[in-house]
Amino acid sequence: MNNLELKLISELMKNSRRGNRELAKAVGTSQPAVVRLMKRLEKEGYVSEYTMIPNFHQLGYEILALTFFAFKKELEPEEIEKARETTREHLKNGNSEILMFERGMGLGYGAVVVSLHEDYASYIEFRKRARQFQFLDHSSAESFLVTMKDKVHYRPLTFATLAGHVLTLKKNNRD
């Protein structure tokens, strides 16, 4: 990935609503070059969607939860695929508070769920519904809850803050 591509991704992360002319000026190239570059970045999977981040509290969410789960047992490749399919089935209606559900490692857990909730009662209901994911060990699950009502935010969720860091990626590989 070259400097121009990283600059464009960084600018899109800051504000994806800008027009191609404004983006071209920001990254130092022509408007047609930006259009071609955006199409290529989309095709190659560097850009998966254009979206915005709302004020979740204004929308009615009071809690952001990071819930960590262990697996009941080490999953074999075919079991991993079955778990993915089960997850897709449960989440396909689009009516879910889950923002992200991914495997990972650390703290003795193998999965993390990031979710938004209207209040503590809806968080408890989410934890009950999460029992549908039978491949997870619910007895050892732990959550870290963030109140969205807090007036003090140290660094709220935004991709604009990450945009500058993107420019440092693969610095050694760009030369």
Backbone torsions as a table, in degrees:
resi	resn	phi	psi	omega
1	MET	NA	129.0	-176.8
2	ASN	-93.3	174.7	-178.1
3	ASN	-57.3	-43.9	-177.9
4	LEU	-62.1	-43.0	178.9
5	GLU	-62.8	-45.1	178.6
6	LEU	-64.2	-39.7	177.6
7	LYS	-62.0	-42.8	-179.5
8	LEU	-64.6	-45.3	177.9
9	ILE	-60.5	-42.7	178.6
10	SER	-60.3	-45.8	179.8
11	GLU	-65.2	-38.6	177.9
12	LEU	-66.2	-35.3	177.4
13	MET	-66.3	-33.6	178.9
14	LYS	-70.3	-40.2	-178.3
15	ASN	-167.3	102.0	-177.4
16	SER	-83.5	0.8	179.4
17	ARG	-85.6	-10.7	-177.8
18	ARG	-67.9	149.6	178.4
19	GLY	-75.8	165.9	-178.1
20	ASN	-61.6	-35.7	179.8
21	ARG	-63.6	-45.5	180.0
22	GLU	-66.6	-39.2	177.1
23	LEU	-63.9	-41.8	179.3
24	ALA	-59.9	-43.2	178.9
25	LYS	-64.0	-41.3	-178.0
26	ALA	-65.5	-34.4	-177.7
27	VAL	-99.3	-7.5	175.8
28	GLY	81.2	43.4	177.2
29	THR	-146.5	-175.5	-177.9
30	SER	-85.8	161.5	178.4
31	GLN	-62.6	-46.1	177.6
32	PRO	-61.0	-34.6	178.6
33	ALA	-65.4	-38.9	178.5
34	VAL	-64.7	-43.0	179.5
35	VAL	-60.6	-48.2	179.2
36	ARG	-61.1	-44.9	-177.8
37	LEU	-63.9	-42.7	179.0
38	MET	-62.4	-43.4	179.1
39	LYS	-61.7	-41.4	179.6
40	ARG	-67.4	-42.6	179.3
41	LEU	-63.4	-36.8	176.4
42	GLU	-67.0	-47.8	-178.3
43	LYS	-61.2	-39.3	-178.3
44	GLU	-83.3	-1.5	174.8
45	GLY	87.7	6.7	177.5
46	TYR	-72.4	-30.9	177.3
47	VAL	-116.5	116.8	-177.7
48	SER	-100.7	-25.0	176.8
49	GLU	-166.4	160.9	174.4
50	TYR	-113.6	125.3	-175.7
51	THR	-151.6	-178.3	174.8
52	MET	-129.8	163.9	178.0
53	ILE	-113.9	114.0	-178.8
54	PRO	-79.1	172.1	170.5
55	ASN	-82.1	101.8	-173.5
56	PHE	-62.7	-34.7	178.4
57	HIS	-64.2	-42.6	177.9
58	GLN	-60.2	-31.1	179.5
59	LEU	-78.3	-12.3	177.3
60	GLY	115.1	7.5	177.3
61	TYR	-92.5	133.3	178.3
62	GLU	-106.5	-21.0	-173.2
63	ILE	-131.6	134.4	166.8
64	LEU	-110.2	126.3	-176.7
65	ALA	-116.8	135.0	168.8
66	LEU	-110.0	110.9	-176.2
67	THR	-113.5	127.1	-176.6
68	PHE	-105.6	132.8	-179.4
69	PHE	-125.6	147.0	167.7
70	ALA	-98.1	156.7	173.7
71	PHE	-84.8	149.6	178.7
72	LYS	-61.0	-34.4	178.3
73	LYS	-155.9	165.5	175.7
74	GLU	-63.6	125.4	-175.9
75	LEU	-88.0	134.9	173.4
76	GLU	-77.2	160.4	-177.9
77	PRO	-51.7	-41.0	-180.0
78	GLU	-70.5	-30.8	176.8
79	GLU	-71.8	-34.3	176.5
80	ILE	-62.7	-43.6	179.4
81	GLU	-65.6	-38.9	177.1
82	LYS	-64.3	-40.1	177.8
83	ALA	-63.7	-41.5	177.3
84	ARG	-61.5	-43.6	-179.8
85	GLU	-65.0	-42.4	176.8
86	THR	-59.2	-44.7	179.7
87	THR	-62.7	-46.9	178.5
88	ARG	-58.3	-42.8	-179.9
89	GLU	-61.4	-44.7	-178.6
90	HIS	-68.2	-28.5	-173.8
91	LEU	-103.2	-3.6	-170.8
92	LYS	-69.1	-21.0	-179.4
93	ASN	-72.5	-9.1	176.1
94	GLY	76.6	-2.3	-178.8
95	ASN	-100.9	66.5	-176.9
96	SER	-135.5	147.7	177.4
97	GLU	-84.3	-0.2	-176.9
98	ILE	-81.3	121.2	175.6
99	LEU	-86.7	-37.0	-176.7
100	MET	-151.6	138.4	176.3
101	PHE	-139.0	108.2	-174.4
102	GLU	-139.4	151.1	170.2
103	ARG	-76.8	155.6	177.8
104	GLY	-170.3	-162.8	178.7
105	MET	-150.7	150.9	177.6
106	GLY	130.7	150.9	179.0
107	LEU	59.8	16.8	179.7
108	GLY	83.8	12.2	-178.6
109	TYR	-116.3	160.6	-178.9
110	GLY	-119.8	-4.0	-178.9
111	ALA	-150.1	152.7	176.0
112	VAL	-134.4	140.8	175.2
113	VAL	-121.8	128.0	173.7
114	VAL	-107.3	125.1	-175.0
115	SER	-142.4	158.0	177.5
116	LEU	-115.1	143.4	-176.4
117	HIS	-140.1	144.9	179.8
118	GLU	-67.0	-35.4	-179.4
119	ASP	-163.1	-177.7	-177.4
120	TYR	-66.0	-35.9	179.3
121	ALA	-62.2	-39.9	179.4
122	SER	-71.6	-29.2	174.2
123	TYR	-65.0	-44.3	179.1
124	ILE	-62.1	-40.3	176.8
125	GLU	-62.7	-40.6	176.3
126	PHE	-58.4	-45.7	-179.4
127	ARG	-62.4	-36.2	177.3
128	LYS	-66.2	-45.0	179.9
129	ARG	-66.8	-27.9	-179.7
130	ALA	-63.8	-17.9	178.7
131	ARG	-64.4	-15.1	176.0
132	GLN	-62.9	-25.2	178.6
133	PHE	-83.6	84.6	-170.2
134	GLN	-70.2	-13.3	179.3
135	PHE	-81.4	-7.0	179.4
136	LEU	-96.6	146.1	176.2
137	ASP	-89.6	99.3	-175.3
138	HIS	-76.1	-18.5	-178.9
139	SER	-71.4	-20.8	-178.5
140	SER	-111.2	7.9	-178.7
141	ALA	-67.2	143.7	176.9
142	GLU	-136.6	149.9	-178.9
143	SER	-127.8	150.6	170.4
144	PHE	-117.5	119.4	-175.9
145	LEU	-105.4	134.0	178.3
146	VAL	-114.0	127.7	177.4
147	THR	-81.4	129.7	179.0
148	MET	-85.0	-10.1	-178.7
149	LYS	-81.2	-15.9	-176.2
150	ASP	-56.9	135.6	179.2
151	LYS	-78.2	-23.9	-179.3
152	VAL	-100.1	123.0	176.7
153	HIS	-122.5	127.3	-179.0
154	TYR	-76.6	-42.5	175.6
155	ARG	-161.1	92.6	-177.5
156	PRO	-66.5	161.2	-179.7
157	LEU	-63.1	118.0	174.1
158	THR	-160.7	148.0	177.3
159	PHE	-89.1	-14.5	178.2
160	ALA	-61.8	-33.9	179.2
161	THR	-70.2	-26.4	178.9
162	LEU	-86.1	-19.1	-174.1
163	ALA	-56.9	-40.4	179.0
164	GLY	-65.9	-36.2	179.9
165	HIS	-67.5	-31.9	179.0
166	VAL	-56.7	-34.1	-178.9
167	LEU	-66.4	-17.7	179.2
168	THR	-90.3	-9.6	-178.0
169	LEU	-65.6	143.8	175.4
170	LYS	51.0	31.0	-177.4
171	LYS	-55.2	-42.3	-179.7
172	ASN	-67.8	-28.2	-177.9
173	ASN	-85.3	-9.2	-175.5
174	ARG	-84.3	-18.6	-176.0
175	ASP	-83.1	NA	NA
